[in-house]
Amino acid sequence: MANGLVLNLLRTIRNNSTSITGKGLPGAYVKAYVNGKQIGSTVKVKSDGTYKISIPKQKSKTGVIVKMKKSGYETDLEDRVVRAK
């Protein structure tokens, strides 16, 4: 059975945010999605467990899903709503 990943967003996503930062399992890959479409690039979690995805600014109340994957582990995701600055 696969082990679970733990994904942690470090800060709120605001309508003036141009990145999403967080912590995860080193070596895992992280992607962000809006309405099922990927925004920004796929990034790899660094050896210190942190990641940063550059994204275009999003409108307030937009739903953003951040997913982390690594071979041999179950996918973890965080669901956030963009807030006004």
C-alpha positions as CSV (number, residue, x, y, z in Angstrom):
1,M,0.0,0.0,0.0
2,A,1.3,3.5,-0.9
3,N,2.3,6.0,1.9
4,G,0.4,9.3,2.0
5,L,2.1,12.6,1.2
6,V,1.5,15.7,3.4
7,L,1.3,19.0,1.5
8,N,1.3,22.3,3.4
9,L,0.7,25.7,1.9
10,L,2.6,28.3,3.9
11,R,0.6,31.4,3.1
12,T,-2.8,32.5,1.9
13,I,-3.2,33.0,-1.8
14,R,-4.2,36.6,-2.5
15,N,-5.5,38.3,-5.6
16,N,-2.1,40.0,-5.9
17,S,0.0,36.9,-5.3
18,T,2.4,35.8,-8.0
19,S,3.6,32.7,-6.3
20,I,2.4,29.8,-4.1
21,T,4.8,28.6,-1.4
22,G,4.7,25.6,0.9
23,K,6.3,22.5,2.3
24,G,6.2,19.0,1.1
25,L,8.2,15.8,0.7
26,P,11.6,16.4,-0.9
27,G,11.7,15.2,-4.4
28,A,7.9,15.3,-4.9
29,Y,6.4,17.3,-7.7
30,V,3.9,20.1,-7.1
31,K,1.3,21.6,-9.5
32,A,-1.4,24.3,-9.1
33,Y,-4.8,24.2,-11.0
34,V,-7.7,26.5,-11.6
35,N,-10.8,24.9,-13.1
36,G,-8.9,21.8,-14.0
37,K,-6.2,23.8,-15.9
38,Q,-2.6,23.9,-14.7
39,I,-1.4,27.4,-13.8
40,G,2.3,28.0,-13.5
41,S,5.0,25.3,-13.9
42,T,5.5,22.0,-12.3
43,V,8.1,22.4,-9.5
44,K,10.1,19.9,-7.5
45,V,10.2,20.1,-3.7
46,K,13.7,21.1,-2.6
47,S,15.8,19.0,-0.3
48,D,14.8,21.4,2.6
49,G,11.2,20.5,2.0
50,T,10.1,23.8,0.5
51,Y,8.6,24.7,-2.9
52,K,7.6,27.8,-4.8
53,I,5.3,27.9,-7.9
54,S,5.2,31.1,-9.9
55,I,1.6,31.9,-11.0
56,P,-0.3,34.6,-12.7
57,K,-2.4,36.8,-10.5
58,Q,-5.9,35.3,-9.9
59,K,-9.2,37.0,-9.2
60,S,-10.7,36.9,-5.7
61,K,-12.8,33.9,-4.9
62,T,-11.0,31.8,-7.5
63,G,-10.6,28.2,-6.4
64,V,-7.0,26.9,-6.6
65,I,-6.0,23.3,-6.1
66,V,-2.4,22.4,-5.4
67,K,-1.4,18.8,-5.9
68,M,1.8,17.0,-4.8
69,K,2.9,13.7,-6.4
70,K,5.8,11.3,-5.9
71,S,6.2,7.8,-7.1
72,G,5.2,5.2,-4.5
73,Y,3.0,7.6,-2.6
74,E,-0.6,8.6,-2.7
75,T,-1.3,12.1,-4.2
76,D,-2.1,14.9,-1.7
77,L,-3.9,18.1,-2.5
78,E,-4.9,21.4,-0.9
79,D,-7.9,23.4,-2.0
80,R,-7.8,27.2,-1.4
81,V,-9.9,30.2,-2.4
82,V,-8.1,33.3,-3.5
83,R,-8.7,36.2,-1.1
84,A,-8.6,39.9,-1.7
85,K,-5.4,41.7,-0.7
